[in-house]
Amino acid sequence: MTSLSGGSDHGDSTVERPPLVCARCGTVSEGPQPTWTCSVENGARHYFCDACSRQNLRSIEGRLDSAWW
């Protein structure tokens, strides 16, 4: 079996990711949030919580090219 350099073959090493923070209201996630919205603006990722995504759904859809809807 081949491993990446510096890695472990035991599978017990976990990569800690920083918590997500909502770019609009500042809510901090507790673990992975599959229902949050991710937006790439000017090459930077911005995450939005469920509540902010719902409140701004029309403006989010309004920015999509017509091919998406």
LINTADA-V880975 format. One record per pair of residues at least 6 apart in sequence whose ideal C-beta (glycine too) atoms are under 7 Angstrom apart, sorted by the first residue. I is the first residue (numbers start at 1). GAP is how many residues later the second one is. Records with the same first field share a line. If there is no record, write none. Layout:
I=GAP / GAP
This chain:
1=8
3=6
19=9 / 10
20=9 / 13 / 16 / 27
21=7 / 26
22=25 / 26 / 27 / 30
23=23 / 24 / 25
24=24 / 28
25=24 / 27
27=22
29=7
35=15
36=11 / 12 / 13 / 14
37=11 / 16
38=7 / 9
39=7 / 9
61=8
